[in-house]
Amino acid sequence: MHSTLKQRLQNSLPAVDFCSFRYVNFLSETVSVRQSVAQAPENQDDCGVMVTILDKGGYGYAATSDLSEAGLKKAVQQAQQWAACSRGRLVAPMDLHSCPPPVIGEYVHKVQQPWHSESLAHKVALLQAETETASIDSRIVDSFAELEWRQLEQFYLSSHGSEIWQQTEYLMPSLRVYGNQAADTQRRSFGGGYTGQQGGLELLASMNFYGSGRRLADEVLQLLAAPNCPSDRRNLLLAPDQMVIQVHESIGHPLELDRILGDERNYAGTSFVTPNLFGHYQYGSELLNVTFDPSIEQQFASYGYDDDGLSADKTYLIERGILKRPLGGFFSQQRAQLQGTANARACHWNRPPIDRMANLNIEAGDQPVEQLISEVENGVLMRGNRSWSIDDSRNKFQFGCEWGQLIENGQLTQVVKNPNYRGISATFWRNLTGVGDANSFEVLGVSSCGKGEPNQMIFVGHASPVGRFHDVDVFGGA
């Protein structure tokens, strides 16, 4: 199939300044159980090719699921027509003389225990066992467990000589337990709901999925018996499963270069970050080090090359608190005249690449969690995101968490429910006073980040240690 497809693509290359083909084959299966009752499995099998053409100052693309040579050539003709229509009308010219150098390479993630090595019945039974062990009390009113598997195969070929094969598999285990008492409902989620990684069924053990049903049920019962989180200003300790959404919303989206340039203004807003801030802006305290890192093998969005064929390497976006570079792919870098990253990504074969987060991580510090806690006189630890809200410029935010625990005189004490906090991105990270060491570093991921028109839902990776922040506005309430 690979050699036949490659030959068809090569035979379909037109006589233009630049042309690329991006073939995507996407497979997925989802198995779920609610209160020990198996739900209908869901399957997807989808493949096609995106054609991108730059010619005589015009830009056009077209997509097709017809992989015959005739189907590919028809898509090429459509892309050429769009390139002709856009000639002289582009917001910013694309400089073909500085296109990414041709690359011949591959990226293949090896799976230890393939998804299909176990039967559907085995996977259902595994999920049923977790929901059954969560039923430890009449106040546990609902439980839901799910395994989602994805396989992605991509081939990129360009008229400039690039040939790139990439193949990855992903597993997303999910488990949620709900409890109710009178008018109070509480929830605990496995991994805070951010558990996607590259790999197979072997991840269930390394993620500590087995036995999590009972643990989450115990925590739900503790929350039902707990008082509301206090409302005041205090130190805040965020676990990695909450740092995920904090990084995603208040660092990731603000640093997407197409958003900074205004491309997302009509749909998802802009950014408080402006191009002139790179190189000197104090985004956070000196403890804040943020990297674009596609090299962590098991992380959700690890890859060798982005969807424009640019080689991907680890890069500091924020170093010792100073803003260094944006999340901008090759063509956005040209527009802004800024160095970026290899993060032009598309959700499927029928969408063009745009600037997206990939693996966006907080680098580990050198402080054990016990030390971070011992240095706090009055604070609260929060885990697991329950709600989030952030303004159009990705600046003012408010997050709610599933689990809270007070820190008093250097000790973790009482569990509190409905913990929330609010802040402003431009100042919140400057109040970072402690970063956990490698022992608190967790590799997590977001499977449904939406952006673009038409919308593109994509998965991104976030890894982070525990973070400690000074003088944060925290409050209780459902």
ROVEX-716882 format. One record per residue (C-alpha): x, y, z. Coordinates in nm, 4 decimals. Layout:
BEGIN
X,Y,Z
...
This chain:
BEGIN
0.0000,0.0000,0.0000
0.2770,0.2431,0.0934
0.4751,0.2029,-0.2279
0.1595,0.2136,-0.4419
0.0359,0.5312,-0.2718
0.3764,0.6963,-0.3020
0.3846,0.6234,-0.6750
0.0345,0.7659,-0.7241
0.1277,1.0820,-0.5369
0.4461,1.1284,-0.7362
0.2535,1.0770,-1.0605
0.0073,1.3479,-0.9528
0.2629,1.6219,-0.8757
0.1774,1.9292,-1.0889
0.4138,2.1795,-1.2480
0.3827,2.4505,-0.9816
0.6191,2.6388,-0.7507
0.5419,2.4061,-0.4593
0.3056,2.1167,-0.3911
0.2688,1.8836,-0.0948
0.0525,1.5800,-0.0253
-0.0368,1.4771,0.3288
-0.1931,1.1305,0.3556
-0.3671,1.0439,0.6845
-0.5130,0.7103,0.7917
-0.7036,0.7339,1.1217
-0.8427,0.4366,1.3153
-1.0129,0.4437,1.6541
-1.2196,0.2305,1.8875
-1.3938,0.3309,2.2096
-1.5160,0.0870,2.4741
-1.7181,0.2176,2.7684
-1.9153,0.1010,3.0717
-2.1621,0.2927,3.2866
-2.2507,0.1496,3.6274
-2.1163,-0.1896,3.5129
-2.3389,-0.1882,3.2023
-2.1506,-0.2075,2.8714
-2.2276,0.0702,2.6239
-2.2220,0.0304,2.2459
-1.8624,0.0344,2.1125
-1.7689,0.3132,1.8713
-1.5344,0.2697,1.5744
-1.3837,0.5031,1.3154
-1.1886,0.4223,0.9998
-1.1033,0.7291,0.7941
-0.8341,0.8082,0.5384
-0.7641,1.0673,0.2728
-0.5140,1.3144,0.1286
-0.4724,1.6903,0.1614
-0.3147,1.8718,-0.1354
-0.1440,2.2077,-0.0753
-0.0224,2.4252,-0.3629
0.1727,2.7516,-0.3708
0.2104,2.8935,-0.7200
0.2894,3.2400,-0.8571
0.2021,3.4071,-0.5267
-0.1224,3.2154,-0.4755
-0.2117,2.9574,-0.2124
-0.4721,2.6822,-0.2381
-0.5593,2.3435,-0.0985
-0.8082,2.0640,-0.1543
-0.8738,1.7255,0.0051
-1.0008,1.3920,-0.1196
-1.0790,1.0433,0.0086
-1.0468,0.9087,-0.3471
-0.6926,0.7736,-0.3457
-0.6939,0.6649,-0.7073
-0.4638,0.8555,-0.9398
-0.7684,1.0155,-1.1031
-0.9031,1.1229,-0.7630
-0.5692,1.2706,-0.6599
-0.5322,1.4649,-0.9854
-0.8832,1.6057,-0.9485
-0.7914,1.7358,-0.6013
-0.4729,1.8852,-0.7455
-0.6783,2.0731,-1.0056
-0.9083,2.2105,-0.7346
-0.6101,2.3259,-0.5268
-0.4613,2.4951,-0.8345
-0.7877,2.6782,-0.8966
-0.7925,2.8094,-0.5390
-0.4277,2.9129,-0.5688
-0.5144,3.1094,-0.8835
-0.8120,3.2759,-0.7088
-0.6018,3.3811,-0.4095
-0.3167,3.5207,-0.6177
-0.2546,3.8801,-0.5117
-0.5104,3.8559,-0.2307
-0.3130,3.6853,0.0493
-0.2891,3.8618,0.3848
0.0846,3.7925,0.3845
0.3020,3.6682,0.0968
0.4656,3.3268,0.1342
0.8344,3.3189,0.0528
0.9029,2.9947,-0.1344
1.2766,3.0593,-0.1357
1.2889,2.9894,0.2374
1.0612,2.6859,0.2438
1.1592,2.4120,0.4908
1.4522,2.2079,0.3568
1.3571,1.8695,0.2109
1.3432,1.5932,0.4709
1.3409,1.2157,0.4330
1.2584,1.0501,0.7632
1.0173,0.8562,0.9799
0.8774,0.8512,1.3322
0.7264,0.5300,1.4654
0.6221,0.4801,1.8267
0.6577,0.1171,1.9336
0.3720,-0.0324,2.1357
0.4404,-0.3028,2.3939
0.0876,-0.4436,2.4277
-0.1229,-0.3756,2.1167
-0.4867,-0.2775,2.1521
-0.6070,-0.5817,1.9574
-0.4055,-0.8244,2.1709
-0.7039,-0.8392,2.4098
-1.0641,-0.9140,2.3164
-1.3504,-0.6679,2.3389
-1.4993,-0.8838,2.6165
-1.1767,-0.8556,2.8177
-1.1749,-0.4755,2.7920
-1.5412,-0.4530,2.8930
-1.4775,-0.6797,3.1928
-1.1819,-0.4642,3.2985
-1.3980,-0.1511,3.2965
-1.6853,-0.3276,3.4711
-1.4516,-0.4306,3.7518
-1.3522,-0.0691,3.8147
-1.7100,0.0601,3.8230
-1.8183,-0.2283,4.0468
-1.5435,-0.1594,4.3011
-1.6576,0.2045,4.3099
-2.0013,0.1004,4.4430
-1.8994,0.1050,4.8079
-2.1806,0.3199,4.9479
-2.5381,0.4138,4.8613
-2.4204,0.7741,4.8135
-2.2157,0.6665,4.5091
-2.4808,0.7287,4.2444
-2.2964,0.6954,3.9132
-1.9723,0.5723,3.7608
-1.8390,0.5724,3.4066
-1.5278,0.4029,3.2666
-1.3898,0.4175,2.9143
-1.0945,0.3139,2.7015
-1.0337,0.4994,2.3768
-0.7707,0.3777,2.1304
-0.6442,0.5647,1.8268
-0.3954,0.4802,1.5555
-0.2606,0.7476,1.3230
-0.0525,0.6883,1.0125
0.0715,0.9776,0.8014
0.2803,1.0194,0.4870
0.4039,1.3595,0.3709
0.5470,1.4072,0.0228
0.6459,1.7379,-0.1376
0.7665,1.8573,-0.4757
1.0806,1.9839,-0.2989
1.1818,1.6274,-0.2121
1.0394,1.5609,0.1360
0.9200,1.2092,0.2198
0.8091,1.1484,0.5798
0.6339,0.8451,0.7318
0.4940,0.8673,1.0840
0.2897,0.6154,1.2822
0.1593,0.6509,1.6377
-0.0902,0.4796,1.8687
-0.2696,0.6358,2.1628
-0.4612,0.5159,2.4665
-0.6986,0.7313,2.6708
-0.8328,0.5620,2.9850
-1.1120,0.7456,3.1621
-1.2954,0.6877,3.4888
-1.5386,0.9156,3.6711
-1.7208,0.8494,3.9985
-2.0131,1.0626,4.1246
-2.1592,1.0895,4.4709
-2.4695,1.2653,4.5988
-2.6005,1.3635,4.9390
-2.9111,1.5822,4.9567
-2.8420,1.8788,4.7239
-2.4660,1.8150,4.7083
-2.3070,1.6273,4.4178
-1.9331,1.5617,4.3995
-1.7111,1.4019,4.1337
-1.3647,1.2545,4.1153
-1.1953,1.1722,3.7860
-0.9018,0.9488,3.7080
-0.6040,1.1685,3.6235
-0.8263,1.4719,3.6369
-0.9580,1.3600,3.2972
-0.6217,1.4295,3.1271
-0.4700,1.0839,3.0837
-0.3904,1.0392,2.7130
-0.0511,0.9000,2.6164
0.1145,0.7255,2.3245
0.1213,0.3500,2.3659
-0.0975,0.0441,2.4089
-0.2669,-0.1442,2.6890
0.0617,-0.1515,2.8834
-0.0154,0.2092,2.9860
-0.2949,0.0972,3.2187
-0.0399,-0.0360,3.4672
0.2045,0.2556,3.4408
-0.0833,0.5022,3.4835
-0.2106,0.3148,3.7929
-0.5531,0.2660,3.6371
-0.6188,-0.0660,3.8103
-0.7922,-0.0132,4.1441
-0.8692,0.3525,4.0785
-1.2468,0.2974,4.1002
-1.2338,0.2267,4.4732
-0.9866,0.5083,4.5394
-1.2005,0.7671,4.3586
-1.5145,0.6508,4.5406
-1.3369,0.6933,4.8755
-1.2403,1.0474,4.7773
-1.5951,1.1319,4.6657
-1.7275,1.0277,5.0081
-1.4657,1.2450,5.1771
-1.5774,1.5410,4.9656
-1.9434,1.4878,5.0543
-1.8497,1.5110,5.4229
-1.6133,1.8073,5.3789
-1.6814,2.1802,5.4308
-1.6597,2.4287,5.1448
-1.3218,2.5714,5.0529
-1.2583,2.9000,5.2382
-1.2709,3.2267,5.0453
-0.9644,3.4478,5.0895
-0.6161,3.5087,4.9525
-0.3587,3.2411,5.0263
-0.0843,3.0234,4.8813
-0.2007,2.7742,4.6211
-0.0486,2.4366,4.5416
-0.1611,2.2900,4.2076
-0.1201,1.9201,4.1335
-0.0102,1.8213,3.7799
-0.3664,1.7251,3.6802
-0.4710,2.0870,3.7364
-0.1487,2.2399,3.6079
-0.2473,2.0798,3.2745
-0.5423,2.3124,3.2166
-0.3605,2.6104,3.3711
-0.0726,2.5684,3.1252
-0.3088,2.4948,2.8370
-0.5256,2.8035,2.8774
-0.2915,3.0686,3.0169
0.0337,2.9778,2.8365
-0.0480,2.7523,2.5422
-0.3287,2.9424,2.3717
-0.1794,3.2903,2.4360
0.1471,3.1828,2.2678
-0.0094,3.0453,1.9476
0.1346,3.2727,1.6828
-0.1650,3.2738,1.4468
-0.3804,3.3893,1.7397
-0.1263,3.6635,1.8172
-0.1412,3.7677,1.4503
-0.5213,3.7903,1.4693
-0.6275,3.4774,1.2777
-0.8449,3.3458,1.5625
-1.0054,3.6796,1.6518
-1.3356,3.5986,1.4823
-1.3788,3.2611,1.6514
-1.1825,3.2048,1.9700
-1.0364,3.5439,2.0535
-0.6904,3.6953,2.0503
-0.4025,3.7030,2.2989
-0.2695,3.9491,2.5522
0.0742,3.8611,2.4093
0.1979,4.0863,2.1264
0.4910,4.0234,1.8881
0.7113,4.2909,2.0482
0.7167,4.1055,2.3836
0.9340,3.8155,2.2702
1.2876,3.8186,2.3997
1.2366,4.0322,2.7101
0.8857,4.0029,2.8615
0.8746,3.8663,3.2192
0.5989,3.6080,3.1738
0.6631,3.4379,3.5075
0.9036,3.4146,3.7963
1.2582,3.2861,3.7425
1.1316,2.9385,3.8348
0.9140,2.9167,3.5218
1.0651,2.7151,3.2375
0.8263,2.6100,2.9594
0.9246,2.3914,2.6655
0.7799,2.2736,2.3383
0.9024,1.9138,2.3581
0.8017,1.6520,2.0982
1.0775,1.4166,2.2184
0.9140,1.2569,2.5264
0.8389,0.9161,2.3821
0.5064,0.8367,2.5488
0.3629,1.1896,2.5508
0.0408,1.2552,2.3595
0.1741,1.4851,2.0869
0.5265,1.3524,2.0362
0.6289,1.3367,1.6720
0.9318,1.3759,1.4485
0.7875,1.6264,1.2009
0.4902,1.8592,1.1912
0.2239,1.8598,0.9185
0.4210,2.1059,0.7057
0.7225,1.8726,0.7074
0.9280,2.0748,0.9574
1.1603,1.8749,1.1835
1.0520,1.8970,1.5488
1.2963,1.9502,1.8358
1.2753,2.0523,2.1994
1.2674,2.4310,2.2336
1.2309,2.6710,2.5267
0.9326,2.9049,2.4922
0.9816,3.0597,2.8357
1.3187,3.0359,3.0114
1.3734,3.1562,3.3679
1.0468,3.3445,3.3315
1.1449,3.5326,3.0119
0.9268,3.4885,2.7012
1.1530,3.3533,2.4256
0.9447,3.2376,2.1270
0.5863,3.1639,2.0199
0.4094,2.8465,1.9148
0.4273,2.9268,1.5460
0.4791,2.6961,1.2485
0.6920,2.7735,0.9442
0.4525,3.0030,0.7549
0.3482,3.1962,1.0684
0.7157,3.2471,1.1475
0.7584,3.4036,0.8038
0.4668,3.6396,0.8593
0.5785,3.7534,1.2032
0.9545,3.7391,1.1436
0.9884,3.5444,1.4681
1.1467,3.2096,1.5455
0.8831,2.9533,1.6401
0.8443,2.5778,1.6578
0.7409,2.2811,1.4426
0.3771,2.2906,1.5485
0.1704,2.3275,1.2298
-0.0874,2.0541,1.2863
-0.4194,1.9395,1.1389
-0.6825,1.7210,1.3041
-0.7593,1.5145,0.9911
-0.6756,1.4754,0.6231
-0.9512,1.7225,0.5250
-0.8196,2.0146,0.7318
-0.5155,2.2388,0.6652
-0.2406,2.2682,0.9281
-0.2621,2.5643,1.1658
-0.0573,2.6684,1.4702
-0.1453,2.4294,1.7537
-0.0058,2.3286,2.0863
0.1720,1.9925,2.0767
0.3692,1.8880,2.3862
0.3797,2.1992,2.6027
0.5523,2.1260,2.9335
0.6612,2.2871,3.2573
1.0155,2.1696,3.3290
1.0668,2.0055,3.6684
1.2369,2.2017,3.9469
1.4390,2.0741,4.2407
1.1955,2.0919,4.5323
1.0275,1.7790,4.6739
0.6529,1.8158,4.7232
0.7019,1.7730,5.0984
0.9267,2.0799,5.1012
0.6785,2.2845,4.8970
0.4093,2.2028,5.1530
0.6303,2.2535,5.4597
0.7059,2.6136,5.3581
0.3361,2.7103,5.3449
0.1729,2.8591,5.6557
-0.1721,2.9137,5.5066
-0.2662,2.7552,5.1745
-0.4685,2.5008,4.9829
-0.3830,2.2104,4.7524
-0.6117,2.1604,4.4508
-0.6429,1.8601,4.2182
-0.8474,1.7687,3.9109
-1.0199,2.0309,3.6988
-1.3970,2.0642,3.7289
-1.4606,2.3907,3.5426
-1.2680,2.6554,3.3542
-1.3283,3.0021,3.2147
-1.0912,3.2487,3.0503
-1.1488,3.5698,2.8566
-1.1014,3.6271,2.4821
-0.7448,3.7509,2.5235
-0.6530,3.4491,2.7397
-0.5752,3.6733,3.0338
-0.8392,3.6802,3.3097
-0.9297,3.3264,3.4216
-1.1249,3.1302,3.6799
-1.0884,2.7574,3.7466
-1.2748,2.5149,3.9696
-1.1252,2.1890,4.0957
-1.2637,1.8574,4.2166
-1.0464,1.8155,4.5262
-0.9090,2.0588,4.7817
-0.7031,2.0133,5.0961
-0.5944,2.2857,5.3354
-0.2282,2.3477,5.4165
-0.1814,2.4809,5.7688
0.1566,2.5496,5.9293
0.3381,2.3308,5.6783
0.1001,2.0349,5.6980
-0.1788,1.8983,5.4795
-0.4913,1.9008,5.6953
-0.8643,1.9137,5.6231
-1.0230,1.8108,5.2931
-1.2416,2.0858,5.1413
-1.4893,2.0684,4.8540
-1.5758,2.3036,4.5672
-1.2333,2.4731,4.5605
-1.1905,2.7500,4.3033
-0.9328,3.0140,4.2217
-0.9027,3.3111,3.9882
-0.6274,3.5277,3.8497
-0.4724,3.7082,3.5526
-0.2317,3.5220,3.3259
0.0007,3.8209,3.2919
0.0658,3.8260,3.6676
-0.0291,3.4785,3.7938
0.2890,3.3068,3.6721
0.5068,3.5767,3.8281
0.3747,3.4569,4.1642
0.5192,3.1089,4.1065
0.7266,3.0425,4.4197
0.7964,2.6723,4.3955
0.8275,2.3996,4.1318
0.8222,2.0318,4.2216
1.1080,1.7992,4.1375
1.1084,1.5106,3.8890
0.9253,1.2840,4.1361
0.6142,1.5017,4.1013
0.6435,1.5331,3.7210
0.3484,1.3717,3.5410
0.2932,1.3207,3.1671
-0.0703,1.3977,3.0822
-0.2711,1.5119,2.7827
-0.5800,1.6905,2.6495
-0.7718,1.4967,2.3834
-1.0164,1.7626,2.2634
-0.8620,2.1056,2.2142
-1.0757,2.3002,1.9672
-0.9622,2.5786,1.7356
-1.0016,2.7116,1.3822
-1.2824,2.7615,1.1317
-1.3986,2.5036,1.0406
-1.3286,2.3688,1.3872
-1.0403,2.1298,1.4429
-1.0406,1.9112,1.7553
-0.6894,1.7939,1.8296
-0.4952,1.6236,2.1079
-0.2112,1.7969,2.2901
0.0325,1.6820,2.5547
0.1118,1.8560,2.8799
0.3613,1.7412,3.1400
0.4189,1.9235,3.4649
0.5367,1.8928,3.8225
0.3497,2.0388,4.1184
0.3445,2.4202,4.1186
0.3150,2.6595,4.4141
0.1795,3.0136,4.3807
0.1739,3.3051,4.6252
-0.1183,3.5319,4.7137
-0.3946,3.3768,4.5016
-0.7649,3.4583,4.5264
-0.9314,3.1283,4.6247
-1.2981,3.0726,4.7022
-1.5519,2.8013,4.7727
-1.8874,2.7284,4.6171
-2.0418,2.4890,4.3671
